[in-house]
Amino acid sequence: FKHKNFFYLILILPLFFYSCSSSNDEEEYSERSVEEIYNSALNELESKNYIGAAREFEELERQHPYSAWAKQAQIMTAYARYLRNDYNEAIAAAQRYIELHPGADDIDYAYYLVAISYYERISDVKREQSMTKSARDSFNELIRRFPDSIYARDSKQKLFLVLDHLAGKDMEAGRTYLSFDNYVAAINRFKTVVKKYDTSVYVEEALHRLVEIYYRIGLIEEAKKMGIN
């Protein structure tokens, strides 16, 4: 699920400072200009030292909280945390940005960072799917709020995989119930796949399983209603 450099240029190109070189010799944080700190943070990003980049963006906000760049440093902190796979920290930083700047031009990207930080942790269907559900909810919120955003378009594509995973989890449970002849529970799971995840790859199997169960328990008419011979 990794594609961590997709939005990098979008974020940094309008902001790159050409003046001012930073020194790597100083170990202690002293009072520094916005340009120096921001350039240092970008250098850390280029070097893939993402934790260093996040700390520099945080330092910019700390030293220059009322500057025009403090706001951008906040979203870049979330981005750097995401690049380092510090997903909980990325989510926290992005949500803080959303709370502080709900009308920002790039607010849709903050919502996307939250969603993608859940998406990157989707696990096998045999395991617990809380991250998958959080990714689904977060992508849906982004699409609802920003339907014309480029991130909304990407979110819609990723939702197909998210919903496949959730359908797969219900199929896994349904098969288990069926193996123990727990027909009611199995029917409920397979019906969930058919009704809630009708675009998933599991729909056809779910329909066949329902027909199988209905024939087993003598509900012939119900089986015929499924439209499968």
Secondary structure, 3 states (H helix, E strand, C coil): CCCCCCCHHHHHHHHCCCCCCCCCCCCCCCCCCHHHHHHHHHHHHHCCCHHHHHHHHHHHHHHCCCCCCHHHHHHHHHHHHHHCCCHHHHHHHHHHHHHHCCCCCCHHHHHHHHHHHHHCCCCCCCCCCHHHHHHHHHHHHHHHHCCCCHHHHHHHHHHHHHHHHHHHHHHHHHHHHHHCCCHHHHHHHHHHHHHHCCCCCCHHHHHHHHHHHHHHCCCHHHHHHCCCC
